[in-house]
């Protein structure tokens, strides 16, 4: 299409979709502001009120109908119930000005508003292309990833994608399911660090992505445009990253022929939910490729830090070995999508000026394909498909629950999802960042069977002295001090056992299981009953393994002092400190 035609296409049916997205952003932002006690509220039953401030400093009255849920005290505001001065609150700009800009004293309120506005236009765009109902032929993992259009269920700027234009969003956003062709470059092997799983070789991995025709073409280009005194390593580059970062930020290396542009391969890919991970369109066994993207989405920059690329195969091999040698986990309770190869540019040899602009921008992690672990009669669903409501209003899981009934299906789901997570914590002393986007549910005839975990390179936490197999602990590449400064919560090893416990508690129970709980309420399962089922799974496990009693106390999931990260405060006040708060623990409440 010509550019004008493309832009017109991107804006089709915009009005009704934008109204829906505006309402969600206002509501979800208010839920977070109230929950994290960023603003003060007055409660009269379900009628809650709070103050905004106009440009002239005058008080502006806002109100809503809301509930403090049993699940962690989460705040849920009734849809379309937020009012400004007694009238329905539909002007998002007034809301941002009066509730955030003039009302909060955070250093990053302007940036926060900017991210919310970016979320508005990008989510509106994605809603325009959402189908009424997911077709049967798309009810498999790769396609379902494209249908998961909701974004983060708690974070207000759930689809900001700062750095993407709308054209970029359409080309590379997972909701649009576009064919993506990736670039390849040859890099001087002296400027590259690489780590590979013990069971794989680089050639075996690359062969699944680079055809013989492409390989021969690339070799010819390296011979023609490269240097004879250099051996080059092949590295894939996301097309957005190539066009917006690599050609300018690595201009010196391109000029010196330390990097040679090889062009695009003939294979096509599609984006997964995480945006920067792509899956091969044609080869169902080709590893997924996770790329760095120099954008910010939700609360995080989406680069790939050097140490995470090098740690990825080490962590995967370690966890794979633990699972294979564990009497419970090896019985088909869990698989991991191993990250079999990590490649990164060696930034530490750059001039400080170039280091600051290029760190984490050129590298890749190759992750096993989910098809590797599926039998013929099994399907894989992203776990957040369980909380997805289709455009026609029907929950994705309705057919499965109609088939088995809410009690049987929820019992199976909770056991299947929870058991391996708590066993890794209690028996091995290892916590996983197990939010719903990192968990894949394997079902057989729509019935929960087991889980597969992914995204492990920086999604693990443990205290070395409390590992079940301390002699198996991998020797990891430490994160540089510069990395800790801009991502203070990104670390793997700690001396504080509560940080291990809270890592499971926060990602898995607070976000993942709570959102599932909220969805299952629609099918008649009360919150208290959901959490009682979780407690029953945990206590049954504890009764079966009394020898782990010390670890049950150490990683106490029934504690009153568990902490939840305050993600919205981080966006408003910055990363100078960590923001955590104590909340009502539904596991403790359900146990009493």
N, C-alpha and C positions, 0 to 999 in steps of 0.2 A: 504493500500500500504506500501511497504518497504520504508525507508527514501529516498534512491536514486531515486526510481521510482517517489516518491512524488515530489522531487525537479525537476526532468525532466519534470513532468507534469506542474509544476508551471512556467516553462520557455518556454512553447510551443509558437510558432509564435511570438517570442519576438521582432525581429528586426524592423518590420514595425510599430508595436505599440510604441516602444521606440522612433522612429523618430518623431512620432506624438506628444508624450508627451514632448519630448525635446523642440520642437517648441513652444508648449503652455507655458511651464515654462519660457522659455526665453522671450517670448512676454508678458506674464502676469506680470513677474517681471519688465520688462522695463516699462510697463504701470503704475505700482505702483510707481516706482522710479521717473518717470517723473511727475506723478500727484501730488505726495507729495513733489515735488521740492527737492528731495534728490540729484539729479544730475542736472547739467545745460545742456540745450539743445539750439541749434540754429535752427530756423524754416525758411524755404523758401517754402511757400505754404504747400503742403502735404509732402514735403521732410524735414525730421527732422534729425539732426545729433548731436552726443554727443561724448565725449572723454572717452576712456578707458586708462589704464596704464599697460604696460607690466611689467614683473618681473624685467627688467633692468631700469624701470622708463621712458621708451619711450612712447610717445603719440600713441595711437591706435585709428583709426577713425572708428566709428560705425555710421550707418545711418538706417533710416526706412521710410516707408510711413505711416503717421498717421493723425488722425483727432482729434480736440478738439470738443467733442460732445456738443450738446445743453443741454443735461442732466447733470447738475452740473459741466459742463466743463470736464467731464470724458474723459480720453485719450483712444482711440481705435487704435491699431496698426494693419495695414493690415497683414493678415496671410502670412507668408513666405517672408516678405519684409525686415526683419532685415539683414543688411549686415555688415561684418567686412572687412575693407580695400577693399571695393568694391565687395567682394564675399559673397555668401550666408552664414549666420552665423549658422553653424550646430554643432560646437564643444562647447558643454555646459561647459566643464571644462575651456577652454579659456575665455569664457564669465564670468564665476564666478570669475576667477582670475583677469581679467582685468577691469571688470565693478564694481565688489563688493569688493573683497579682497584687491586689491592694490589701489582702487579708493575712498573708503569710510572709515571714521575714527571711525565708531561705535564700541563699546566694544564687540558687539555680532555678528560681521560679520561672524566669523567662524561657530558659532552655526547656523546662518541663512543659510549659504551655506549647512551645514549638513542637515538641515530640507528640503531644496530644493532637495538635492540628495535623501533623503528618499522619498520625493514625487515622484521623477522620477521613482524609482523602484516599488513603490506600485501602482502608477497610471498605469504604464506599465502593471503590473500584472493584474489589474482590466480590462484594455482594452482588454487583451487577451481573457477574458471570456464574453465580452459584445456580446449579440446577435444582429443580423442585425436589427431586428424589434421586438418591444415588442408584444408578442402574445396576442390575444384577451382575453384569460382566465386570463391573468396577469394584466388586466387593472382595478385593484381594489387596494385600499390603501396599504394593507400589501405587496402585490407583487411589486407594483410600487416603494415602498421604496427601494427595492433591485435593481431596474433598474435605479435609479437615481445615476449614476456613476460619475457625473461631479465634485462634490466637490464645494468649495467656488468659486464664479465667479470673485472675486477681489483679495483675499489674495493669494500671490505667492506660499506659502507652503500649498497648499489647501488639501493635502492628506499625510501629513508627518507621522502621527501616530507613533511618536517617542516612542520606547519601544516594538513595534510589530516587530517580524521577518517576513519574507515572509510566513513562515508556519503559524504563528499566523494570519497574514493578511488574508490568504486564509480561515482559520478556523472561524474567527470572523468578517471579513469585510462584510458589508451588500451586496456588489456587488456579492458575491459568493453564497449567499443564502443557506448556509450550516445549517444542523441541529445542534443546540447547546443544550447541556444538562447542566443545572446549578447545582452547589453544594448548599447544605444547611448545616448550622451550628447551634448548639444550644449555646446561649450565656446567661451567668448569668444575670438575669433580673436586678440585681443591677448595671450592667455595661452597660445598654442600656437605651437610651431615645427614646420614641415613641410618635407620635402624629397622631391622626386619625380623619377623617372627622366626623362631628356630625351625619351624616346619616348612618355611616358604623360601623362595628366591625371588629376586627382583624381576628376572626374566619371566618367571611363571605368572607373576602378578600383572606385569605390563602386557603380556601376550593377550590377556583377557580384555584389554582396552585398545591396544594398538595393532591393527591388522598388518599383515606382511607388506601390503601395498603402502600403508602409511609409514611403516618402519623404513622401508627402502627409500621412500621420498624424503623422510627426515634425515636419513644418513647422507643422501645426496646434498641436501641443503647445508648440513653441518660441514661437509667436505668443501662445498663451494664458498660458504660465507663465514666459516669458522677459522680457527687457527690449527695448523698442523701439530703444534707442540702441546695441544690440550686434548684431554679425554673428556667427553661431555656426558652428563647424566640427563636422562629425559625426565621432565617434570611437567605435569598438567597445570594449567592456569584457567581459572574461571573467566569467561569472556568479559564480565563487568570489571573484574580486577585487572585484567590485561589492558583494557581500554582506558581505565581511569587511574591506575596506579603504576603498573609495571613499566610501561613505556616511558613515563616521566621520572619516576623515583629511581629507576635503575639505568638512567641514561648513560652514566659513565661506564657501567659494566657492558652495556650494549655497544657502546663505542669501542671499548677495548676487546670486544668479541669474547668476553668471559660469559656472556649470555647471547645465545643465537635464537632468534624467533623462527620457529619451524612451521607455524601456521596451524590450522584447525584439522583435527582428525575427521575421518568420515563417519564415525559412530555418533549417534545422538543420545542425549540424556534428558532426564526430567528432574525437576527440583523436588526435594523432600521438604517436610514441614520446617526443618531448621534453616531452610533457604540455601545455606552454603554446602549442603551435602547433596550430591547428584547420584542418580541411579541410571545404569545403562539400559537403554530402551530394548535392546534385542537379546543380549546375553544375560539370562536370569541368574547366572552364577558369577558374573563379574563383580568384584568387590565394589561397594559404594566408595565414592571419593569425597572426602571432606576438604573443602578449600578455605583459605582465608578470604574474607570479604571485609574491606575497610569501610564498613557501615556500622551503625549502632542500632540495635533492635532491642526492645524492652529496656533492660538496664545495662546491657553489655555490648562492648565492642566485639565484633565478630572476626577478629584476626586469629591466627594460629600461632601461639607463642612457641618459640624454638624448643624449649624443654618439653612441652607437651607432645610435640611430634616425635621426639626421641624416646619419651617415656611410654608412648602408646603401645608398642609391641611388648615392652617389658611388663607392663601392667596386665595386658591381655594374656600373655603366656602364663603369668603367675596365677591369675584367677582361673584360667582354664585348667591348670594343674590342680589347684585346690578343689575345683568342682569334680574333676575326674576321680579324685582320690577321697571324696567325701561320701560316706555311706548313705546319707540322705539325698544330697543334691544330685548325685550321679544316677539316681533312679528316675530320671526324666522330670525333675522338678524345675529345672532351669537350664537355659543355655545362655551363652554370651556371644554377641557378634564381635569376634576378635578383631582388633585393629592390627592388621598383619604387617603393615609397613608405614613408617613415618619418614618424610623427607622435608628438609628445611634448608633455606639459605643460611649461611654462617655469618650472621650479622655482627658478631663481636669483633670482626676484623675491619669493619667499616669506620670511617671518620665519624665522630660523635654527631655531627650535623646530619649525615645521611642515616646513621643508626636510628635517630629519633623519628625520621620520616618513614623508614622502611621496616622497622622491627615487626615481625609477625605477619608480613604481607605476602611472602612468597614461600609456599610449602604445600604439603598435602598429607593427609592420613587416609590410608586405604582400609576400609572396614568390610568384613565378610558380609555376604548377601544373605538375607533371611531364608532364601530358598535352600541354602545349604542344610538347614535344620528342619525342614518340613517334610512330612510323609505325604503320600498321595491323597489321603483322606483328611488332611488338616488345612486350615486356613490361618492366616496371621492378620490380626487387627492392631493398628496403633491403639494403645490403651485409651487415649483420649477420644477414640471413636465411641466409647461407652457413654460419654457425656455430650455427644454431638446431637443436636436437634437439626433435622433437615429443613430446607426452606419451606416445605409443605407443613411444617409443624410436628412431624412425626419423629420421635427419637430413633436413632439408628438401631438401638438394641431392642426395640419393641417386638419384633418378630421372634427373637430368641427367648425373651421373657414370656411371650404368649405361648411358645412351644413347651416350656418347662415349668412355668410358674415362678413367681418372684422368690419364694422361699428356697426352692432347690437351686435355682440359678445363682442367686446371691450367695448362698452357702458355698457353692463350688468356687465362685469367683473370688471371694474373700480368702479362702484357704489357698487357692492356687497362687494368688498374687502375694499374699502376706507371708506365707511360710518360708520361702527361700530368702526373702529380705531379712526376716528376723533371725533365721539360722545363720546367715553370714555375719550378722551383728553379734549374736550371742555366742556362737561356737567359735567363730574365727576372729571376732573383734574388728570386723570390716563393715563400714557403712558405705552405701552407694547413693549417688544423687538420683534417686529413683522417682523422679516426677513422671507424669504420664507420657510425655513425649519420648522418654528414654526407655519405656517398657513396651514390649510387644506381647499381646495376648494371643496364644495359640488356642484355637478352638477346633473341636471336631463335631460336625453337625450342629454348630452354633453353641456348643457347650464348652465352658472353660476347661482347659487341659493342663497348660503350663505357661510359663513366661520366658521371654528372651529379653536380655538386657543389652543396651547399647550405649555408646558415648562414654567410654571409660577413661580416656587419657587424662582428664582432670575431674572426673566424677567419682573419686574414691577417697575415703578418709579412714585413717587408723592411727592407733598409738603402737609403735613397734613393740613395746614390752608386753602388750596384751594380745599379740597374734598367737593363734593356735600353733602355727608352724613358723616360728620366727626365723628359722634357718632358711626358709624358702623366700623370705622377703627380698624383692628385687632391689638392686642398687640403682636408685633413680637419679636423674639429672635434676639438680636443684633449680628452683625458680630464681631468676636474677632479682636483685633488690628493686630494680626499676619496674619489674612486673608487679611486685607486691604493693608498690605505691599506688598504682592505678586499679588494682583489683585485690583489695585487702582480704577478701574472703576466699581467694583462690589458692588453696594449699592442700596437700595430701596427708602429710605426716603432722602429728600434733602430740603434745604431752598431756593434753587435757582430755580425759575420757568423755566429759560432758559434750565436747565439741564433736565427738564421734557420734554419740547418741543423738544429739540435736540435728546432725546432718540427715539421719534417717527420719527423725521426727518431723523435721521441717518439710523436706521435699516430698516424702512419701505420705505421711499421715495428714499434714496440714493442708497441702494443696491437692495431691493426687487422690487420696482416699476420701477427703471431704467433698470434692467435686462429684465423685462417684456417688457418695452418700446423698448429695442433693438431687442428683438425677433419679436415684432409686426411690426417693420420696414420691416421685410422680407415679410410681407403680404400687404405692401403698406400703412401702417399707419405711417405718418411722426411723428418725435419726437415732434414737436411743437403741432401737433394735439392731440397726446397722452396726453401731459401735459395740454392742454386746456380742455380736457375732465375731467382731475383730478380737475382743477380749477372750472369747472362748477359744479362738485359734491360738492366741498367745499362751494362755494358761494351759491348754492341752499340751502344747509343745513343752512348756516348762515342767509339767508333771512327768513327761516322757523322758526328759533329760535332767534329772535332779543334780547330776554331777556338775552342771553349769551354773549352780545357784549363785556363785560369786559373781559371774558375769551378768546374771539377771539383775543383781543389785547395782553393779557397776554401770550397766547400760540400761537404766531403769526407765522403761517406757510408760510406767504408771506414775511417774514423778510429778510433783507440783511445781518444780522449778525448771521445766523444759522451756527452751527459748525459741522464739520465732523471729526470723529476719524481717525487719521493717523495710520493705523494698521501696515504698513510696518516699519515705524519709530520705533514703539514699539518693533518689532523683532530685529532691528539693534542696537538701542540705549538703550534698556532696559526699565524697569518700574519705574525708579527713578522720572519721571515726566509724566504728561499726554500730549499727542500730539494731538492737534486739529487744524483745519484750516477753515477759511471762504472760501466758494466756491460760484459759480454762482447758484442762486436758480431758477430752471426752473418754479416753481410755480409762483414766482414773475414775471419772464419774460413773462410767458404765460398770466398773468393777465393784463399786461400793454397794 
